[in-house]
Amino acid sequence: MREKPKNILFIMFDQLRWDYLSCAGHPHLQTPNIDALAADGVRFTRAYCQSPVCGSSRMSFYTGRYCHSHGATWNRVPLRVGERTMGDHLRDHGMECWLLGKTHMKADEEGMRRLGIPKDSIIGVRTEQCGFDVWERDDGMRPEGPAGLYDEQGAARYNDWLRERGYVGENPWHDFANSARDADGNIQSGWLLENSRKPAAISDEESETPYMTTRAIEFMEQAGDTPWCLHLSYIKPHWPYIAPPPYNDMFGPEHVIPVNRSDAELQDMHPVFEAFAKGKVGESFSREKVRREVIPTYMGLIKQCDDQMGRLFAHLKQSGLWDDTLIVLTSDHGDYLGDHWMGEKELFHDCSAKIPLIVRDPCKTADAARGTCCEALVEAIDLAPTFLEVAGGTPAPHILEGRSLLPFLRGETPDMWRDFVISENDYGISPGTAAFAATVDDPRQFMVATRQWKYIHAQGFRPMLFDLEADPNELNDLGLSAAHSDIRAEMAGKLSDWARRLSQRTTMSAEDVSAEQKRSRVRGIVLGAWDESEMPESQRPFYGKRPGPEQG
């Protein structure tokens, strides 16, 4: 084994709940290949995303910075030109950084125009693609409505590939991969939840997840000797909730775990939570009929993901890459699936904001920690500095706000590790809450969580508080409890401390600042000296009494 990994395989699933893996305790869904990765690495049990929304979460993963810092606070909010991403950091140290799959990145086209960055240049492509070189970008979304396609480039190459295999039409991504057929051959769209259990009109091997695995294997087969980081980003188990056979029928209502919610939550529900719960998605997933149809398919999609991990890991072993490659497996956020009377994501219960995170380091130095669970508070922004260290770079805390996880992988405990995590949501941009958010001056939410407490600040409304030890299911909001006012004040203080951190001086490191402090005097700056006696000795030849130049 190497002393340091040569390559990085950064696997991300979309909308995969942390607890829908057998290694995390799911009683019915068996994920042996992901479990085997955890048994050969470290599973982080308290990992949180920086925002429980696809785009903003991913921008934090890629930049190593909080949403508050990089500014891309929701889907389709451009990541401004100039934000450095993991690709920029890794290339500085000789490691290529490639994208295969989804980023949900929207380019800062106005910024590129203003700075004269051509889109067809290398820097233009990398600016548009979140700092990655692109093997294949596929955001996996090609829905179409009265105003046209949601994403003109979504699933574009996959659609071409399907048509080459006989799946006809303008949009086989929807018509075959994400739709079923009735007895008369009519399309039954996966967007309709009543169709969730029906088999998608596509073979397993030609559906989205196996397709992306095939493309990853193709990438690794052509990769040369240069170290690489491959961001392999799957769209599933993200909706539309529909799966190809046999995965559509592997699980049934008897495998659906009990919903995590209580009638008490509906009484005096926080206004922001209420807006989501009463939205169309929340109302749908509050119905047991919907959960019985959707969740078995969600589980089937995860089972398909796990099977593809078996195929991928087998290739790594057969090709000799297994012992050279650091493997990270995670998700951008979770899925409510009816818990707390809600569907989708966006808010801060653990089913939404907590993420699976498994890291397998092939090196001998990681042997002591193999098969362990780490309970440290970990954030998505920790991956970028981890990758930088793997590539041989030095820490850059003035840019990267996370911290390297490598000490945990070696069975060590880093000094002064964080005692709280942060997540954010710019929910005013969400179409489902637009009317509600219009009544709020600043529709932002912030979560700060310790091992015991989770505090949620919603601008313009009362706070929320959950005791994660006494109430791990987060059913009892203590936001109005007089007995917990001191706890709320303490947690609000942590949020305030975080908000006042130095996060925008990204062009000078602490070492640069220290050097600048010492540089002023040696460059001739003398302030406050009354006479020569108060002047630094080193400055007297320049500013002390001496013959004028006119005296020759």
C-alpha positions in Angstrom: 0.0 0.0 0.0 1.0 3.6 -0.6 1.9 6.0 2.1 -0.4 8.5 0.4 -3.3 8.0 -2.1 -2.5 8.8 -5.7 -6.1 9.4 -6.8 -9.5 10.5 -5.4 -12.9 9.0 -6.3 -15.5 11.5 -4.9 -18.9 9.7 -5.2 -22.0 11.7 -4.5 -25.6 10.5 -4.6 -28.5 13.0 -4.8 -31.1 13.0 -2.0 -29.8 9.9 -0.3 -30.8 9.9 3.4 -28.1 9.1 5.9 -30.2 6.4 7.5 -31.3 4.5 4.3 -28.2 2.3 4.4 -27.9 -1.0 6.3 -24.6 0.1 7.9 -26.6 3.0 9.3 -29.2 0.7 10.7 -32.0 0.5 8.1 -33.9 -2.7 9.0 -35.0 -3.8 5.5 -32.7 -2.1 2.9 -29.5 -4.1 2.5 -26.6 -2.2 1.0 -23.7 -4.7 1.2 -21.3 -2.9 -1.1 -21.6 0.4 0.6 -21.4 -1.4 4.0 -18.2 -3.1 2.8 -16.7 0.3 2.0 -17.6 1.5 5.5 -16.0 -1.7 7.0 -12.8 -0.8 5.2 -12.9 2.9 6.0 -14.5 5.4 8.4 -18.2 6.2 8.6 -18.9 9.7 9.9 -22.1 9.5 11.9 -22.6 13.3 12.5 -21.9 14.8 9.0 -24.1 17.7 7.9 -24.5 19.5 4.5 -24.1 23.3 4.4 -27.5 23.7 2.9 -30.2 21.1 2.3 -30.7 22.1 -1.3 -28.9 20.6 -4.3 -27.2 23.6 -5.8 -26.2 25.5 -2.6 -25.0 22.3 -0.9 -22.8 21.3 -3.8 -21.3 24.8 -4.1 -20.1 24.4 -0.5 -18.7 20.9 -1.2 -16.8 22.3 -4.2 -15.5 25.5 -2.7 -14.9 24.3 0.9 -16.8 27.4 2.0 -20.1 28.2 3.7 -23.1 29.5 1.6 -22.8 32.7 3.5 -19.3 33.0 2.0 -19.6 31.9 -1.6 -23.1 33.4 -2.1 -24.7 30.7 -4.3 -27.5 30.2 -1.7 -30.1 28.2 -3.7 -30.5 26.3 -7.0 -29.6 28.3 -10.1 -27.9 31.1 -8.1 -24.6 31.6 -10.0 -21.4 30.9 -8.3 -19.5 34.2 -8.8 -16.4 34.3 -11.0 -13.3 34.2 -8.8 -14.5 31.6 -6.2 -11.9 29.0 -6.1 -13.0 25.4 -6.1 -11.4 22.1 -5.4 -10.4 21.8 -9.0 -8.4 25.0 -8.8 -6.7 23.9 -5.5 -5.9 20.4 -6.8 -4.5 21.4 -10.2 -2.1 23.7 -8.3 -0.6 20.6 -6.9 -0.5 18.4 -10.0 -3.8 16.6 -9.6 -6.4 16.6 -12.4 -10.0 17.2 -11.3 -12.8 15.8 -13.5 -16.6 15.9 -13.4 -18.8 13.0 -14.3 -22.5 13.6 -13.6 -24.3 16.4 -11.7 -23.2 19.7 -10.2 -26.3 21.9 -10.4 -23.8 24.7 -11.1 -25.0 27.8 -12.8 -22.3 29.9 -14.3 -21.8 33.6 -13.5 -22.2 34.5 -17.2 -22.4 38.3 -16.5 -19.2 38.1 -14.6 -17.5 36.2 -17.4 -18.7 38.7 -19.9 -17.5 41.6 -17.8 -14.1 40.1 -17.4 -13.8 39.1 -21.0 -13.6 35.3 -20.3 -14.4 33.4 -23.5 -16.7 30.5 -22.9 -14.7 28.2 -25.3 -11.4 28.8 -23.5 -10.0 26.4 -20.9 -10.5 29.0 -18.1 -14.0 29.7 -19.5 -15.0 26.0 -19.4 -13.7 25.6 -15.9 -15.4 28.8 -14.7 -18.7 27.5 -16.2 -18.2 24.0 -14.7 -17.4 24.7 -11.1 -13.7 24.4 -11.6 -13.9 20.9 -13.1 -12.7 19.6 -16.4 -15.7 17.8 -17.8 -15.8 14.1 -18.8 -19.5 14.3 -18.9 -21.8 16.7 -17.2 -25.3 15.3 -16.6 -27.5 17.1 -14.1 -30.0 14.4 -14.7 -32.9 16.7 -15.2 -34.7 17.1 -18.5 -38.3 18.0 -17.5 -40.3 20.0 -20.0 -43.2 22.4 -19.4 -45.1 25.2 -21.2 -42.0 27.4 -21.0 -39.7 24.7 -22.4 -37.0 22.6 -20.9 -35.9 23.1 -17.3 -32.3 22.6 -18.4 -31.4 22.7 -22.1 -28.3 20.6 -21.4 -29.8 18.2 -18.9 -29.3 14.6 -19.7 -28.3 15.7 -23.3 -25.6 13.0 -24.0 -27.6 10.4 -22.1 -30.6 11.1 -24.4 -28.4 10.7 -27.5 -27.0 7.4 -26.1 -30.6 6.2 -25.5 -31.7 7.1 -29.0 -28.7 5.1 -30.4 -30.1 2.1 -28.6 -33.6 2.5 -30.0 -35.3 4.6 -27.4 -37.0 7.0 -29.8 -38.4 10.5 -29.4 -37.2 14.0 -28.3 -36.8 13.2 -24.6 -36.2 9.5 -23.8 -34.9 10.6 -20.4 -38.5 11.2 -19.5 -40.4 9.0 -21.8 -38.5 5.8 -21.0 -36.0 6.2 -18.2 -38.5 8.1 -16.0 -41.9 6.8 -17.1 -43.8 3.5 -17.2 -46.4 2.2 -19.8 -50.0 1.2 -19.3 -51.5 -1.8 -21.0 -52.2 0.2 -24.2 -48.6 1.5 -24.4 -49.4 5.0 -23.1 -46.8 6.9 -21.1 -47.3 6.9 -17.3 -45.0 9.7 -16.1 -42.7 9.2 -13.1 -43.6 12.8 -12.1 -47.0 11.4 -10.9 -46.6 9.7 -7.6 -49.3 7.1 -8.3 -46.9 5.7 -10.9 -44.0 5.2 -8.5 -44.2 1.4 -8.2 -44.6 0.8 -11.9 -41.6 -0.4 -13.8 -39.8 2.3 -15.8 -39.9 1.5 -19.6 -36.1 0.9 -19.8 -33.8 -1.9 -19.0 -31.8 -1.8 -15.8 -28.4 -1.6 -17.6 -29.6 1.3 -19.7 -31.0 3.3 -16.9 -29.3 6.3 -15.4 -27.3 4.8 -12.5 -25.7 2.0 -14.5 -25.0 4.3 -17.4 -23.1 6.7 -15.1 -21.1 3.8 -13.7 -20.1 2.6 -17.2 -18.9 6.1 -18.0 -16.8 6.1 -14.7 -15.2 2.8 -15.7 -14.5 4.3 -19.2 -12.8 7.3 -17.5 -10.6 5.2 -15.3 -9.6 2.9 -18.2 -8.2 5.9 -20.1 -6.7 7.8 -17.2 -3.0 8.1 -17.5 -0.3 8.3 -14.9 -1.2 11.8 -13.7 -3.0 11.7 -10.4 -6.7 12.4 -10.7 -9.8 13.3 -8.7 -13.0 12.1 -10.3 -16.2 13.6 -9.0 -18.7 10.8 -9.8 -22.1 12.4 -9.2 -25.2 10.3 -9.5 -28.7 11.8 -9.9 -30.5 9.0 -8.1 -32.3 8.3 -5.7 -33.5 11.8 -6.5 -37.0 12.1 -7.9 -38.8 11.3 -10.2 -39.4 8.3 -8.0 -39.5 5.6 -10.5 -37.2 2.6 -11.0 -36.5 0.0 -13.8 -37.2 -3.6 -13.1 -36.4 -5.5 -10.9 -35.8 -2.5 -8.5 -39.4 -1.2 -8.8 -40.7 -4.3 -7.2 -38.0 -5.4 -4.6 -39.7 -3.7 -1.7 -43.3 -3.2 -0.6 -45.3 -1.3 2.0 -44.3 -3.9 4.6 -40.7 -2.6 4.2 -41.6 1.1 4.9 -40.3 2.1 8.3 -42.8 4.0 10.5 -43.1 7.7 9.8 -41.4 10.0 12.2 -43.9 12.7 13.1 -46.5 13.5 15.7 -49.8 15.3 15.9 -48.3 17.6 18.4 -46.0 19.0 15.7 -49.1 20.4 13.9 -50.1 22.4 17.0 -48.6 25.9 16.9 -46.2 24.8 14.2 -43.5 27.2 13.4 -44.6 29.4 10.5 -41.7 28.5 8.2 -42.2 24.7 8.8 -46.0 25.2 8.4 -45.5 26.8 5.0 -43.5 23.7 3.8 -45.9 21.2 5.5 -48.9 22.8 3.8 -47.3 23.0 0.4 -48.2 20.5 -2.3 -45.2 18.2 -1.6 -45.8 18.3 2.2 -49.5 17.6 1.8 -48.8 14.6 -0.5 -46.2 13.0 1.7 -48.5 13.5 4.8 -50.7 10.8 3.2 -49.8 7.3 4.0 -50.9 6.1 0.6 -48.2 8.2 -1.0 -45.5 7.0 1.4 -46.5 3.3 0.7 -46.1 3.9 -3.1 -43.0 6.2 -3.1 -40.7 4.8 -0.4 -40.4 1.2 -1.7 -39.3 2.7 -5.0 -36.9 5.1 -3.3 -35.4 2.0 -1.6 -35.2 0.2 -4.9 -33.3 3.1 -6.4 -30.8 3.0 -3.5 -30.5 -0.8 -3.9 -29.6 -0.2 -7.6 -27.0 2.4 -6.5 -25.5 -0.1 -4.1 -25.4 -2.8 -6.8 -23.5 -0.4 -9.1 -21.1 0.4 -6.3 -20.3 -3.4 -6.3 -19.6 -3.2 -10.0 -17.5 0.0 -9.6 -15.4 -1.3 -6.7 -14.8 -4.6 -8.6 -13.3 -2.7 -11.5 -11.1 -0.7 -9.1 -9.8 -3.9 -7.6 -9.3 -5.7 -11.0 -7.5 -2.7 -12.5 -5.2 -2.2 -9.6 -6.7 1.2 -8.7 -8.1 0.1 -5.4 -4.9 0.5 -3.5 -4.1 3.8 -5.1 -7.4 5.6 -4.6 -9.1 7.5 -1.7 -12.8 6.8 -2.0 -15.4 9.2 -0.6 -19.1 8.3 -0.6 -21.7 10.9 0.4 -24.9 12.8 -0.6 -25.8 16.4 -1.0 -28.7 16.2 1.4 -31.5 13.9 2.5 -35.3 13.5 1.9 -38.2 14.0 4.3 -40.3 11.2 2.8 -43.3 12.3 5.1 -41.3 12.7 8.3 -42.4 15.8 10.2 -45.4 16.1 7.8 -43.1 17.1 4.9 -41.6 15.9 1.7 -38.5 16.9 -0.3 -35.7 18.7 1.7 -34.7 22.3 2.4 -35.3 22.4 6.2 -33.0 21.2 9.0 -34.3 18.0 10.6 -31.7 15.3 10.4 -33.5 13.4 7.7 -32.9 16.5 5.4 -29.7 18.2 6.6 -27.6 15.2 7.9 -25.8 13.3 5.2 -24.1 9.9 4.9 -20.3 10.2 4.7 -17.9 7.2 4.3 -14.2 7.7 3.5 -11.9 4.8 2.6 -8.2 5.6 2.6 -6.0 2.8 1.1 -2.9 3.7 2.9 -1.2 1.8 5.8 -1.5 4.9 8.0 -5.3 4.4 7.9 -5.3 0.8 9.1 -5.9 1.7 12.7 -9.2 3.3 11.9 -10.7 0.8 9.4 -14.2 -0.2 10.1 -14.8 2.5 12.8 -17.5 5.1 13.2 -16.4 8.7 13.9 -18.9 10.8 16.0 -17.1 14.1 15.5 -19.2 17.0 14.1 -18.3 17.1 10.4 -19.3 19.4 7.6 -19.4 19.0 3.8 -16.8 21.8 3.5 -14.3 19.4 5.2 -13.8 17.4 1.9 -12.0 20.2 -0.1 -9.2 20.6 2.5 -9.0 16.8 2.8 -8.5 16.5 -0.9 -5.9 19.3 -0.9 -3.9 17.5 1.8 -4.1 14.3 -0.2 -2.7 16.2 -3.3 0.2 17.4 -1.2 -0.9 21.0 -0.7 -0.6 23.0 2.5 -3.7 24.1 4.5 -5.4 27.3 3.2 -7.7 28.3 6.0 -8.1 31.9 4.7 -9.9 30.3 1.7 -11.1 26.9 2.8 -13.4 27.1 5.8 -13.5 23.4 6.5 -10.7 21.2 7.9 -9.0 18.1 6.7 -10.5 14.8 7.8 -7.2 12.8 7.3 -6.4 12.7 11.0 -9.7 10.9 11.7 -8.8 8.4 9.0 -5.6 7.6 10.8 -7.3 7.1 14.1 -6.2 10.5 15.5 -8.1 13.3 17.0 -7.3 16.8 15.6 -6.6 19.6 18.0 -9.4 22.1 18.7 -12.0 20.4 16.5 -15.3 22.3 16.0 -18.1 22.0 18.6 -20.9 23.0 16.3 -22.0 22.7 12.7 -23.8 25.2 10.5 -26.4 24.8 7.7 -28.3 27.5 5.8 -31.3 27.9 3.6 -32.3 30.9 1.5 -35.9 29.6 1.3 -37.3 32.8 -0.2 -36.1 31.6 -3.6 -38.0 28.3 -3.3 -41.0 28.4 -5.7 -43.1 26.5 -3.1 -42.8 29.3 -0.5 -42.6 32.3 -2.7 -45.9 33.8 -1.6 -45.1 33.2 2.0 -41.5 34.5 1.8 -42.8 37.7 0.2 -44.0 38.8 3.6 -40.6 38.4 5.2 -37.9 41.0 4.9 -35.0 38.5 4.8 -36.2 35.0 4.2 -33.1 33.1 5.5 -32.7 30.3 7.9 -29.6 29.2 9.8 -29.1 26.0 11.8 -26.4 25.7 14.4 -26.1 22.2 16.0 -24.0 20.7 18.7 -23.9 17.1 19.9 -27.0 17.9 22.1 -28.7 20.9 20.7 -30.1 22.0 17.4 -31.0 25.7 17.2 -32.7 27.3 14.1 -32.8 31.0 13.5 -35.5 32.1 11.0 -35.2 35.8 10.2 -38.4 37.6 11.3 -39.8 34.7 13.3 -39.2 33.0 16.7 -36.3 30.5 16.9 -36.6 26.8 17.1 -34.7 24.4 19.5 -34.4 20.7 19.7 -32.7 18.5 22.4 -31.0 15.8 20.3 -30.2 13.7 23.3 -33.7 13.7 25.0 -35.6 14.0 21.7 -33.5 12.4 18.9 -36.5 12.3 16.6 -36.8 16.1 16.8 -40.5 16.1 17.6 -40.6 18.6 20.5 -39.7 22.2 19.5 -38.4 24.0 22.6 -38.3 27.4 20.8 -40.8 28.9 23.2 -39.8 27.0 26.3 -39.0 29.4 29.2 -36.9 26.7 30.8 -34.6 26.7 27.8 -34.1 30.4 27.3 -30.4 30.1 28.4 -29.8 27.3 25.9 -31.3 29.4 23.1 -29.1 32.4 24.1 -26.0 30.2 24.1 -26.8 28.7 20.7 -27.6 32.1 19.3 -24.3 33.3 20.6 -22.6 30.5 18.7 -24.4 31.5 15.5 -23.3 35.1 16.1 -19.7 34.1 16.6 -19.8 32.2 13.3 -21.4 35.1 11.5 -18.6 37.4 12.7 -15.8 35.1 11.5 -13.2 36.3 8.9 -14.3 34.8 5.7 -13.9 37.2 2.8 -10.1 38.0 3.0 -9.3 35.1 0.6 -6.3 36.8 -1.2 -4.0 36.9 1.8 -3.1 34.1 4.2 -2.4 34.7 7.9 1.3 34.3 7.0 1.0 37.0 4.3 -0.6 39.3 6.9 2.2 38.8 9.4 4.8 39.5 6.7 2.9 42.7 5.7 2.9 43.9 9.4 6.7 43.7 9.5 7.2 45.2 6.0 5.9 48.7 6.7 8.9 49.9 8.8 11.5 48.4 6.5 9.8 50.2 3.6 10.1 53.6 5.1 6.8 54.1 7.0 7.5 56.1 10.3 4.5 57.3 12.2 4.4 59.2 15.5 8.2 59.9 16.0 8.7 63.4 17.5 12.4 63.6 16.8 15.3 61.5 15.7 15.7 59.9 19.1 12.2 58.3 18.8 13.0 57.1 15.3 13.9 53.4 14.7 17.6 53.1 14.3 17.2 51.5 10.9 15.4 54.6 9.5 18.0 57.2 10.6 20.1 56.9 7.5 17.0 57.8 5.5 15.2 60.3 7.6 17.9 61.6 10.1 19.9 64.7 9.6 22.2 64.4 6.6 23.5 66.6 3.8 20.9 67.5 1.2 21.5 66.1 -2.3 22.1 69.6 -3.6 25.3 69.8 -1.5 26.8 67.2 -3.7 
